């Protein structure tokens, strides 16, 4: 399936197929939610932290449709997420979503917050 966006910038975030499959599985349990929201929040050890939640599209959101899912990103978060890859890993060391942000200059030891 081809990657498309409803906004003009398709390079905000790349979603891997494994991340999309996990989102599909989890989203099926979320009544009334259309997709995954990826956002940047103030706070955390390094100044900014990532937020993932199931949500519906809001006005002015970047909407990335790929691998059969929708990802919503507000315009302010999109500035800090440009070029980011959202992946999902499952292995002996644990499982979970992994965010690879090329704009992050440093991150805390837990990997949940970063600075630019």
N, CA, C and O atoms as CSV, one atom per row, in Angstrom:
chain,resi,resn,atom,element,x,y,z
A,1,UNK,N,N,0.848,-1.183,0.000
A,1,UNK,CA,C,0.000,0.000,0.000
A,1,UNK,C,C,0.892,1.244,0.000
A,1,UNK,O,O,1.870,1.289,0.746
A,2,UNK,N,N,0.596,2.200,-0.775
A,2,UNK,CA,C,1.404,3.411,-0.891
A,2,UNK,C,C,1.204,4.314,0.320
A,2,UNK,O,O,0.111,4.391,0.882
A,3,UNK,N,N,2.284,4.999,0.715
A,3,UNK,CA,C,2.210,5.963,1.813
A,3,UNK,C,C,1.626,7.260,1.279
A,3,UNK,O,O,2.060,7.761,0.242
A,4,UNK,N,N,0.630,7.809,1.995
A,4,UNK,CA,C,0.047,9.082,1.591
A,4,UNK,C,C,-0.186,9.930,2.827
A,4,UNK,O,O,-0.250,9.404,3.938
A,5,UNK,N,N,-0.313,11.222,2.646
A,5,UNK,CA,C,-0.660,12.108,3.748
A,5,UNK,C,C,-1.751,13.044,3.269
A,5,UNK,O,O,-1.910,13.283,2.072
A,6,UNK,N,N,-2.501,13.571,4.231
A,6,UNK,CA,C,-3.496,14.560,3.848
A,6,UNK,C,C,-2.899,15.950,3.916
A,6,UNK,O,O,-3.519,16.907,3.453
A,7,UNK,N,N,-1.730,16.082,4.473
A,7,UNK,CA,C,-0.992,17.338,4.470
A,7,UNK,C,C,0.088,17.222,3.396
A,7,UNK,O,O,0.370,16.125,2.913
A,8,UNK,N,N,0.682,18.333,3.028
A,8,UNK,CA,C,1.636,18.323,1.928
A,8,UNK,C,C,2.981,17.715,2.300
A,8,UNK,O,O,3.725,17.320,1.403
A,9,UNK,N,N,3.326,17.623,3.576
A,9,UNK,CA,C,4.641,17.142,3.983
A,9,UNK,C,C,4.586,15.677,4.388
A,9,UNK,O,O,4.191,15.351,5.508
A,10,UNK,N,N,4.979,14.796,3.480
A,10,UNK,CA,C,4.930,13.365,3.753
A,10,UNK,C,C,6.169,12.870,4.482
A,10,UNK,O,O,6.251,11.688,4.815
A,11,UNK,N,N,7.131,13.743,4.736
A,11,UNK,CA,C,8.368,13.307,5.373
A,11,UNK,C,C,8.409,13.626,6.863
A,11,UNK,O,O,9.477,13.544,7.471
A,12,UNK,N,N,7.296,13.983,7.460
A,12,UNK,CA,C,7.305,14.297,8.887
A,12,UNK,C,C,7.759,13.078,9.670
A,12,UNK,O,O,8.757,13.147,10.388
A,13,UNK,N,N,7.045,11.957,9.546
A,13,UNK,CA,C,7.365,10.735,10.279
A,13,UNK,C,C,7.196,9.540,9.353
A,13,UNK,O,O,6.268,9.494,8.545
A,14,UNK,N,N,8.097,8.579,9.477
A,14,UNK,CA,C,7.989,7.314,8.771
A,14,UNK,C,C,7.543,6.262,9.774
A,14,UNK,O,O,8.089,6.175,10.874
A,15,UNK,N,N,6.560,5.469,9.400
A,15,UNK,CA,C,6.048,4.406,10.253
A,15,UNK,C,C,6.459,3.077,9.635
A,15,UNK,O,O,6.151,2.809,8.474
A,16,UNK,N,N,7.156,2.239,10.408
A,16,UNK,CA,C,7.548,0.941,9.868
A,16,UNK,C,C,6.345,0.008,9.844
A,16,UNK,O,O,5.350,0.238,10.531
A,17,UNK,N,N,6.448,-1.033,9.055
A,17,UNK,CA,C,5.358,-1.997,8.955
A,17,UNK,C,C,5.105,-2.683,10.299
A,17,UNK,O,O,3.953,-2.931,10.654
A,18,UNK,N,N,6.165,-2.994,11.048
A,18,UNK,CA,C,5.963,-3.649,12.346
A,18,UNK,C,C,5.254,-2.719,13.332
A,18,UNK,O,O,4.430,-3.180,14.122
A,19,UNK,N,N,5.557,-1.428,13.301
A,19,UNK,CA,C,4.859,-0.464,14.166
A,19,UNK,C,C,3.393,-0.370,13.758
A,19,UNK,O,O,2.512,-0.335,14.617
A,20,UNK,N,N,3.129,-0.328,12.465
A,20,UNK,CA,C,1.755,-0.226,11.981
A,20,UNK,C,C,0.940,-1.453,12.385
A,20,UNK,O,O,-0.221,-1.322,12.770
A,21,UNK,N,N,1.532,-2.636,12.302
A,21,UNK,CA,C,0.817,-3.855,12.690
A,21,UNK,C,C,0.458,-3.821,14.170
A,21,UNK,O,O,-0.638,-4.234,14.549
A,22,UNK,N,N,1.367,-3.337,15.009
A,22,UNK,CA,C,1.082,-3.246,16.441
A,22,UNK,C,C,0.005,-2.198,16.714
A,22,UNK,O,O,-0.860,-2.409,17.564
A,23,UNK,N,N,0.049,-1.074,16.003
A,23,UNK,CA,C,-0.987,-0.048,16.154
A,23,UNK,C,C,-2.348,-0.636,15.772
A,23,UNK,O,O,-3.333,-0.415,16.477
A,24,UNK,N,N,-2.414,-1.382,14.668
A,24,UNK,CA,C,-3.679,-2.009,14.250
A,24,UNK,C,C,-4.232,-2.906,15.351
A,24,UNK,O,O,-5.424,-2.862,15.655
A,25,UNK,N,N,-3.368,-3.714,15.943
A,25,UNK,CA,C,-3.784,-4.637,16.997
A,25,UNK,C,C,-4.335,-3.883,18.197
A,25,UNK,O,O,-5.399,-4.227,18.713
A,26,UNK,N,N,-3.620,-2.861,18.640
A,26,UNK,CA,C,-4.045,-2.096,19.814
A,26,UNK,C,C,-5.260,-1.221,19.521
A,26,UNK,O,O,-6.144,-1.069,20.364
A,27,UNK,N,N,-5.297,-0.653,18.331
A,27,UNK,CA,C,-6.400,0.234,17.957
A,27,UNK,C,C,-7.735,-0.515,17.908
A,27,UNK,O,O,-8.786,0.073,18.165
A,28,UNK,N,N,-7.696,-1.794,17.584
A,28,UNK,CA,C,-8.916,-2.602,17.529
A,28,UNK,C,C,-9.618,-2.654,18.890
A,28,UNK,O,O,-10.823,-2.895,18.959
A,29,UNK,N,N,-8.865,-2.427,19.966
A,29,UNK,CA,C,-9.425,-2.449,21.322
A,29,UNK,C,C,-9.885,-1.070,21.788
A,29,UNK,O,O,-10.470,-0.950,22.864
A,30,UNK,N,N,-9.632,-0.037,21.002
A,30,UNK,CA,C,-9.955,1.346,21.368
A,30,UNK,C,C,-11.223,1.800,20.654
A,30,UNK,O,O,-11.184,2.150,19.474
A,31,UNK,N,N,-12.312,1.794,21.346
A,31,UNK,CA,C,-13.602,2.156,20.757
A,31,UNK,C,C,-13.660,3.646,20.403
A,31,UNK,O,O,-13.351,4.503,21.230
A,32,UNK,N,N,-14.057,3.938,19.169
A,32,UNK,CA,C,-14.263,5.315,18.741
A,32,UNK,C,C,-13.005,6.085,18.376
A,32,UNK,O,O,-13.087,7.284,18.108
A,33,UNK,N,N,-11.844,5.441,18.355
A,33,UNK,CA,C,-10.592,6.117,17.994
A,33,UNK,C,C,-10.206,5.741,16.571
A,33,UNK,O,O,-10.349,4.591,16.158
A,34,UNK,N,N,-9.714,6.728,15.828
A,34,UNK,CA,C,-9.407,6.535,14.408
A,34,UNK,C,C,-7.945,6.230,14.126
A,34,UNK,O,O,-7.625,5.674,13.076
A,35,UNK,N,N,-7.057,6.583,15.039
A,35,UNK,CA,C,-5.644,6.382,14.754
A,35,UNK,C,C,-4.772,6.677,15.950
A,35,UNK,O,O,-5.254,6.829,17.073
A,36,UNK,N,N,-3.469,6.757,15.690
A,36,UNK,CA,C,-2.457,6.983,16.716
A,36,UNK,C,C,-2.016,8.439,16.691
A,36,UNK,O,O,-1.724,8.978,15.623
A,37,UNK,N,N,-1.964,9.074,17.840
A,37,UNK,CA,C,-1.425,10.434,17.952
A,37,UNK,C,C,0.004,10.333,18.470
A,37,UNK,O,O,0.264,9.722,19.506
A,38,UNK,N,N,0.926,10.946,17.728
A,38,UNK,CA,C,2.325,11.062,18.128
A,38,UNK,C,C,2.576,12.532,18.373
A,38,UNK,O,O,2.352,13.364,17.494
A,39,UNK,N,N,3.050,12.859,19.588
A,39,UNK,CA,C,3.237,14.271,19.916
A,39,UNK,C,C,4.469,14.481,20.777
A,39,UNK,O,O,5.039,13.545,21.337
A,40,UNK,N,N,4.854,15.736,20.859
A,40,UNK,CA,C,5.943,16.168,21.722
A,40,UNK,C,C,5.334,16.938,22.878
A,40,UNK,O,O,4.496,17.818,22.687
A,41,UNK,N,N,5.770,16.591,24.075
A,41,UNK,CA,C,5.294,17.268,25.285
A,41,UNK,C,C,6.486,17.881,25.994
A,41,UNK,O,O,7.601,17.362,25.931
A,42,UNK,N,N,6.239,18.984,26.664
A,42,UNK,CA,C,7.283,19.584,27.485
A,42,UNK,C,C,7.490,18.741,28.728
A,42,UNK,O,O,6.539,18.174,29.266
A,43,UNK,N,N,8.728,18.657,29.183
A,43,UNK,CA,C,9.016,17.914,30.407
A,43,UNK,C,C,9.960,16.757,30.159
A,43,UNK,O,O,10.469,16.571,29.053
A,44,UNK,N,N,10.181,15.992,31.196
A,44,UNK,CA,C,11.125,14.885,31.115
A,44,UNK,C,C,12.512,15.346,31.512
A,44,UNK,O,O,12.756,16.542,31.672
A,45,UNK,N,N,13.401,14.418,31.668
A,45,UNK,CA,C,14.775,14.699,32.118
A,45,UNK,C,C,15.512,15.670,31.198
A,45,UNK,O,O,16.296,16.499,31.659
A,46,UNK,N,N,15.253,15.560,29.896
A,46,UNK,CA,C,16.000,16.348,28.918
A,46,UNK,C,C,15.223,17.527,28.345
A,46,UNK,O,O,15.732,18.217,27.461
A,47,UNK,N,N,14.018,17.776,28.817
A,47,UNK,CA,C,13.278,18.953,28.371
A,47,UNK,C,C,12.048,18.680,27.547
A,47,UNK,O,O,11.070,19.420,27.653
A,48,UNK,N,N,12.055,17.619,26.707
A,48,UNK,CA,C,10.903,17.261,25.892
A,48,UNK,C,C,10.716,15.755,25.964
A,48,UNK,O,O,11.677,15.004,26.126
A,49,UNK,N,N,9.461,15.322,25.841
A,49,UNK,CA,C,9.203,13.887,25.841
A,49,UNK,C,C,8.186,13.549,24.758
A,49,UNK,O,O,7.447,14.415,24.290
A,50,UNK,N,N,8.160,12.291,24.371
A,50,UNK,CA,C,7.249,11.810,23.347
A,50,UNK,C,C,5.947,11.356,23.989
A,50,UNK,O,O,5.941,10.856,25.114
A,51,UNK,N,N,4.854,11.531,23.274
A,51,UNK,CA,C,3.564,11.028,23.702
A,51,UNK,C,C,2.931,10.212,22.598
A,51,UNK,O,O,2.908,10.626,21.439
A,52,UNK,N,N,2.416,9.049,22.963
A,52,UNK,CA,C,1.686,8.189,22.044
A,52,UNK,C,C,0.331,7.909,22.664
A,52,UNK,O,O,0.257,7.500,23.823
A,53,UNK,N,N,-0.745,8.120,21.915
A,53,UNK,CA,C,-2.082,7.825,22.409
A,53,UNK,C,C,-2.997,7.580,21.222
A,53,UNK,O,O,-2.693,7.979,20.098
A,54,UNK,N,N,-4.115,6.924,21.481
A,54,UNK,CA,C,-5.107,6.725,20.428
A,54,UNK,C,C,-6.063,7.896,20.457
A,54,UNK,O,O,-6.509,8.317,21.525
A,55,UNK,N,N,-6.383,8.428,19.279
A,55,UNK,CA,C,-7.134,9.673,19.203
A,55,UNK,C,C,-7.851,9.755,17.869
A,55,UNK,O,O,-7.797,8.835,17.052
A,56,UNK,N,N,-8.523,10.876,17.670
A,56,UNK,CA,C,-9.169,11.200,16.400
A,56,UNK,C,C,-8.507,12.447,15.824
A,56,UNK,O,O,-7.866,13.211,16.546
A,57,UNK,N,N,-8.667,12.641,14.536
A,57,UNK,CA,C,-8.054,13.772,13.860
A,57,UNK,C,C,-8.596,15.092,14.405
A,57,UNK,O,O,-9.798,15.250,14.622
A,58,UNK,N,N,-7.682,16.030,14.618
A,58,UNK,CA,C,-8.028,17.386,15.027
A,58,UNK,C,C,-7.709,18.331,13.865
A,58,UNK,O,O,-6.922,18.006,12.976
A,59,UNK,N,N,-8.335,19.502,13.896
A,59,UNK,CA,C,-8.078,20.494,12.861
A,59,UNK,C,C,-6.589,20.835,12.823
A,59,UNK,O,O,-5.960,20.991,13.870
A,60,UNK,N,N,-6.039,20.947,11.652
A,60,UNK,CA,C,-4.648,21.315,11.376
A,60,UNK,C,C,-3.646,20.183,11.614
A,60,UNK,O,O,-2.445,20.396,11.444
A,61,UNK,N,N,-4.099,18.991,11.999
A,61,UNK,CA,C,-3.188,17.858,12.169
A,61,UNK,C,C,-2.553,17.466,10.848
A,61,UNK,O,O,-3.180,17.569,9.794
A,62,UNK,N,N,-1.312,17.017,10.906
A,62,UNK,CA,C,-0.716,16.277,9.808
A,62,UNK,C,C,-1.280,14.870,9.963
A,62,UNK,O,O,-1.268,14.317,11.063
A,63,UNK,N,N,-1.767,14.293,8.887
A,63,UNK,CA,C,-2.311,12.942,8.933
A,63,UNK,C,C,-1.494,12.077,7.987
A,63,UNK,O,O,-1.465,12.310,6.779
A,64,UNK,N,N,-0.841,11.092,8.543
A,64,UNK,CA,C,-0.040,10.167,7.749
A,64,UNK,C,C,-0.824,8.869,7.657
A,64,UNK,O,O,-1.137,8.258,8.679
A,65,UNK,N,N,-1.138,8.450,6.455
A,65,UNK,CA,C,-1.827,7.184,6.236
A,65,UNK,C,C,-0.842,6.231,5.583
A,65,UNK,O,O,-0.389,6.460,4.461
A,66,UNK,N,N,-0.516,5.164,6.289
A,66,UNK,CA,C,0.455,4.212,5.794
A,66,UNK,C,C,0.191,2.841,6.388
A,66,UNK,O,O,-0.226,2.739,7.542
A,67,UNK,N,N,0.422,1.805,5.636
A,67,UNK,CA,C,0.253,0.421,6.101
A,67,UNK,C,C,-1.119,0.196,6.745
A,67,UNK,O,O,-1.247,-0.629,7.650
A,68,UNK,N,N,-2.132,0.914,6.293
A,68,UNK,CA,C,-3.483,0.705,6.784
A,68,UNK,C,C,-3.834,1.388,8.099
A,68,UNK,O,O,-4.853,1.064,8.709
A,69,UNK,N,N,-3.001,2.331,8.548
A,69,UNK,CA,C,-3.295,3.077,9.780
A,69,UNK,C,C,-3.180,4.569,9.519
A,69,UNK,O,O,-2.639,4.997,8.500
A,70,UNK,N,N,-3.703,5.362,10.466
A,70,UNK,CA,C,-3.549,6.819,10.429
A,70,UNK,C,C,-2.760,7.254,11.655
A,70,UNK,O,O,-2.990,6.771,12.764
A,71,UNK,N,N,-1.830,8.171,11.437
A,71,UNK,CA,C,-1.059,8.767,12.524
A,71,UNK,C,C,-1.299,10.268,12.474
A,71,UNK,O,O,-1.136,10.899,11.430
A,72,UNK,N,N,-1.690,10.838,13.619
A,72,UNK,CA,C,-2.002,12.261,13.720
A,72,UNK,C,C,-0.864,12.970,14.448
A,72,UNK,O,O,-0.393,12.515,15.491
A,73,UNK,N,N,-0.431,14.096,13.874
A,73,UNK,CA,C,0.645,14.895,14.476
A,73,UNK,C,C,0.244,16.358,14.393
A,73,UNK,O,O,-0.030,16.868,13.307
A,74,UNK,N,N,0.208,17.034,15.536
A,74,UNK,CA,C,-0.144,18.447,15.528
A,74,UNK,C,C,1.011,19.251,14.922
A,74,UNK,O,O,2.156,18.800,14.954
A,75,UNK,N,N,0.726,20.430,14.375
A,75,UNK,CA,C,1.760,21.224,13.692
A,75,UNK,C,C,2.974,21.562,14.562
A,75,UNK,O,O,4.103,21.560,14.072
A,76,UNK,N,N,2.755,21.849,15.831
A,76,UNK,CA,C,3.872,22.192,16.716
A,76,UNK,C,C,4.798,20.993,16.930
A,76,UNK,O,O,6.021,21.134,16.902
A,77,UNK,N,N,4.212,19.819,17.144
A,77,UNK,CA,C,5.022,18.608,17.318
A,77,UNK,C,C,5.749,18.239,16.035
A,77,UNK,O,O,6.870,17.731,16.078
A,78,UNK,N,N,5.117,18.492,14.894
A,78,UNK,CA,C,5.711,18.128,13.608
A,78,UNK,C,C,7.076,18.784,13.411
A,78,UNK,O,O,7.960,18.205,12.780
A,79,UNK,N,N,7.245,19.982,13.947
A,79,UNK,CA,C,8.533,20.684,13.836
A,79,UNK,C,C,9.654,19.850,14.438
A,79,UNK,O,O,10.743,19.763,13.870
A,80,UNK,N,N,9.386,19.232,15.596
A,80,UNK,CA,C,10.400,18.455,16.317
A,80,UNK,C,C,10.475,17.000,15.876
A,80,UNK,O,O,11.407,16.286,16.246
A,81,UNK,N,N,9.505,16.557,15.091
A,81,UNK,CA,C,9.460,15.158,14.668
A,81,UNK,C,C,9.901,14.934,13.227
A,81,UNK,O,O,9.968,13.790,12.779
A,82,UNK,N,N,10.199,15.991,12.501
A,82,UNK,CA,C,10.553,15.858,11.082
A,82,UNK,C,C,11.718,14.872,10.911
A,82,UNK,O,O,12.785,15.034,11.504
A,83,UNK,N,N,11.485,13.865,10.099
A,83,UNK,CA,C,12.508,12.860,9.819
A,83,UNK,C,C,12.505,11.678,10.781
A,83,UNK,O,O,13.332,10.776,10.649
A,84,UNK,N,N,11.599,11.667,11.735
A,84,UNK,CA,C,11.544,10.629,12.751
A,84,UNK,C,C,10.998,9.322,12.181
A,84,UNK,O,O,10.171,9.328,11.269
A,85,UNK,N,N,11.469,8.203,12.729
A,85,UNK,CA,C,10.974,6.876,12.372
A,85,UNK,C,C,10.339,6.265,13.612
A,85,UNK,O,O,10.964,6.213,14.671
A,86,UNK,N,N,9.093,5.801,13.483
A,86,UNK,CA,C,8.410,5.086,14.557
A,86,UNK,C,C,8.463,3.618,14.207
A,86,UNK,O,O,7.965,3.199,13.162
A,87,UNK,N,N,9.076,2.827,15.092
A,87,UNK,CA,C,9.248,1.394,14.866
A,87,UNK,C,C,8.690,0.640,16.067
A,87,UNK,O,O,8.372,1.243,17.092
A,88,UNK,N,N,8.575,-0.654,15.941
A,88,UNK,CA,C,8.152,-1.506,17.043
A,88,UNK,C,C,9.088,-2.697,17.099
A,88,UNK,O,O,9.283,-3.391,16.101
A,89,UNK,N,N,9.669,-2.933,18.271
A,89,UNK,CA,C,10.587,-4.057,18.459
A,89,UNK,C,C,9.990,-5.043,19.437
A,89,UNK,O,O,9.359,-4.655,20.420
A,90,UNK,N,N,10.189,-6.303,19.169
A,90,UNK,CA,C,9.757,-7.370,20.069
A,90,UNK,C,C,10.864,-8.406,20.101
A,90,UNK,O,O,11.184,-9.021,19.084
A,91,UNK,N,N,11.446,-8.594,21.276
A,91,UNK,CA,C,12.544,-9.542,21.371
A,91,UNK,C,C,12.829,-9.927,22.805
A,91,UNK,O,O,12.032,-9.655,23.702
A,92,UNK,N,N,13.953,-10.552,23.016
A,92,UNK,CA,C,14.332,-11.026,24.344
A,92,UNK,C,C,14.511,-9.904,25.352
A,92,UNK,O,O,14.307,-10.105,26.550
A,93,UNK,N,N,14.887,-8.737,24.883
A,93,UNK,CA,C,15.130,-7.602,25.778
A,93,UNK,C,C,13.875,-6.781,26.032
A,93,UNK,O,O,13.940,-5.726,26.663
A,94,UNK,N,N,12.736,-7.254,25.548
A,94,UNK,CA,C,11.485,-6.539,25.763
A,94,UNK,C,C,10.840,-6.173,24.451
A,94,UNK,O,O,11.368,-6.435,23.371
A,95,UNK,N,N,9.670,-5.553,24.579
A,95,UNK,CA,C,8.974,-5.125,23.377
A,95,UNK,C,C,8.378,-3.755,23.610
A,95,UNK,O,O,8.059,-3.382,24.739
A,96,UNK,N,N,8.232,-3.009,22.526
A,96,UNK,CA,C,7.644,-1.685,22.620
A,96,UNK,C,C,7.973,-0.845,21.402
A,96,UNK,O,O,8.758,-1.231,20.537
A,97,UNK,N,N,7.343,0.317,21.369
A,97,UNK,CA,C,7.595,1.258,20.286
A,97,UNK,C,C,8.938,1.929,20.497
A,97,UNK,O,O,9.330,2.230,21.624
A,98,UNK,N,N,9.639,2.159,19.394
A,98,UNK,CA,C,10.943,2.818,19.417
A,98,UNK,C,C,10.850,4.025,18.493
A,98,UNK,O,O,10.439,3.908,17.339
A,99,UNK,N,N,11.238,5.187,19.016
A,99,UNK,CA,C,11.212,6.425,18.241
A,99,UNK,C,C,12.638,6.847,17.957
A,99,UNK,O,O,13.422,7.081,18.877
A,100,UNK,N,N,12.971,6.942,16.677
A,100,UNK,CA,C,14.306,7.357,16.247
A,100,UNK,C,C,14.188,8.741,15.637
A,100,UNK,O,O,13.703,8.900,14.517
A,101,UNK,N,N,14.637,9.744,16.388
A,101,UNK,CA,C,14.487,11.136,15.975
A,101,UNK,C,C,15.853,11.718,15.640
A,101,UNK,O,O,16.683,11.885,16.533
A,102,UNK,N,N,16.104,12.031,14.361
A,102,UNK,CA,C,17.409,12.574,13.977
A,102,UNK,C,C,17.668,13.983,14.521
A,102,UNK,O,O,18.810,14.443,14.525
A,103,UNK,N,N,16.626,14.662,14.976
A,103,UNK,CA,C,16.799,16.012,15.522
A,103,UNK,C,C,17.227,16.006,16.989
A,103,UNK,O,O,17.689,17.025,17.503
A,104,UNK,N,N,17.077,14.878,17.661
A,104,UNK,CA,C,17.432,14.808,19.078
A,104,UNK,C,C,18.946,14.901,19.237
A,104,UNK,O,O,19.684,14.054,18.735
A,105,UNK,N,N,19.395,15.923,19.929
A,105,UNK,CA,C,20.832,16.122,20.154
A,105,UNK,C,C,21.316,15.336,21.359
A,105,UNK,O,O,22.474,14.920,21.421
A,106,UNK,N,N,20.410,15.134,22.328
A,106,UNK,CA,C,20.741,14.327,23.500
A,106,UNK,C,C,19.457,13.736,24.041
A,106,UNK,O,O,18.367,14.246,23.784
A,107,UNK,N,N,19.594,12.658,24.793
A,107,UNK,CA,C,18.421,12.036,25.418
A,107,UNK,C,C,18.816,11.558,26.801
A,107,UNK,O,O,19.998,11.417,27.114
A,108,UNK,N,N,17.814,11.314,27.620
A,108,UNK,CA,C,18.083,10.852,28.970
A,108,UNK,C,C,18.393,9.356,28.945
A,108,UNK,O,O,18.236,8.710,27.909
A,109,UNK,N,N,18.817,8.819,30.042
A,109,UNK,CA,C,19.184,7.410,30.141
A,109,UNK,C,C,18.026,6.477,29.856
A,109,UNK,O,O,18.237,5.392,29.313
A,110,UNK,N,N,16.813,6.864,30.204
A,110,UNK,CA,C,15.654,5.985,29.986
A,110,UNK,C,C,15.166,6.049,28.539
A,110,UNK,O,O,14.393,5.189,28.117
A,111,UNK,N,N,15.595,7.040,27.782
A,111,UNK,CA,C,15.204,7.163,26.388
A,111,UNK,C,C,13.835,7.757,26.146
A,111,UNK,O,O,13.363,7.775,25.010
A,112,UNK,N,N,13.187,8.246,27.193
A,112,UNK,CA,C,11.849,8.794,27.053
A,112,UNK,C,C,11.810,10.281,26.827
A,112,UNK,O,O,10.762,10.817,26.468
A,113,UNK,N,N,12.920,10.969,27.024
A,113,UNK,CA,C,12.933,12.404,26.776
A,113,UNK,C,C,14.195,12.781,26.006
A,113,UNK,O,O,15.160,12.018,25.955
A,114,UNK,N,N,14.170,13.967,25.411
A,114,UNK,CA,C,15.272,14.399,24.568
A,114,UNK,C,C,15.362,15.916,24.543
A,114,UNK,O,O,14.479,16.611,25.043
A,115,UNK,N,N,16.433,16.415,23.960
A,115,UNK,CA,C,16.574,17.852,23.720
A,115,UNK,C,C,17.054,18.054,22.298
A,115,UNK,O,O,17.669,17.170,21.702
A,116,UNK,N,N,16.761,19.253,21.752
A,116,UNK,CA,C,17.173,19.581,20.377
A,116,UNK,C,C,18.144,20.736,20.393
A,116,UNK,O,O,18.610,21.166,19.338
